[in-house]
Amino acid sequence: MEVDLHIHTKYSDGTFSPIEILKMAHKRKMKVISITDHDTIDGVTLGANNAKEYGLEFVKGIEISCNQDGRDVHILGYFLNLEDSFFQKEIKYLQLERERRNSKIIEEFKKYNIFIDMKEIEKISKGNIMGRPHFAHYLVENKYARNMTEAFSKYLGKSGLVYVERENFSPQRAVELIRKNGGLSSLAHPKLITEDDNYLEKLIVDLKDKGLAAIECNYSSFTKAESKKYRKLANKHSLLVTGGSDFHGQNQLGVDIGSGGLDYERFLELKSQYKKYL
């Protein structure tokens, strides 16, 4: 694909810097990319300021981590106004909630005689956003788990020993935040939210009322049939289509930049039409 609108850097839970991402995208002959780190825009300005050097169009993005009914619901935001003070305030709130959750996870680990050294977690994360993948790396490096999969299944996943539910930041709030910012909101990787089609459709209808503009229908792990299914759903509700790889570097092996996304013509359509959802 020529357009990848779902890429993570070391500023959240990826392993590469924004400049390294630009270099990889250029090497793969991409035309457009978006950095969509979780709950932070720290790496976006660096990417935006250097994209032209690599012949790339750059979309300022974010992925906001939300939950509803015990399900992780992620909202992608594009074409963002980074100077918006209210937007900055809400993102700061998300980061503070993440820090509170991390503190609770550390306390849970103590129950199992695992004492987390936050300085080591900070070294692993390389950015300002620390999350479960960084704890998982710590567990592997310190031989509490054999690999990342075991770290999540035993400790950090939803059925794990130290799992802590994320404080609620609703997807409706995220969609409204992006709309008020003047950006495009898209429901990320719908299959990963739920395979209950009735629940998903109700969620989409609700979010559209708040200003949802698109669904991420093209995704690295989706089959052709699944992508077609979500495109039909987007069309049914008069929503646009986004797509991306969800690239995390070494934290998610087997996924490359451009392995999910859009062709350039579809991107131009997206770019020309999203403002009608504001």
Secondary structure, DSSP 8 states (H G I E B T S, - for coil): --EEEEE--TTTT-SS-HHHHHHHHHHTT-SEEEE--BT--TTHHHHHHHGGGGT-EEEE-EEEEEEETTEEEEEEEES--TT-HHHHHHHHHHHHHHHHHHHHHHHHHHTTT----HHHHHHHH-SS---HHHHHHHHHHTTSSSSHHHHIIIIISTTSTT--------HHHHHHHHHHHT-EEEE--HHHH-S-HHHHHHHHHHHHHHT--EEEEEETT--HHHHHHHHHHHHHTT-EEEEE--B-GGGSTT--TTSS-B-HHHHHHHHHHGGGG-
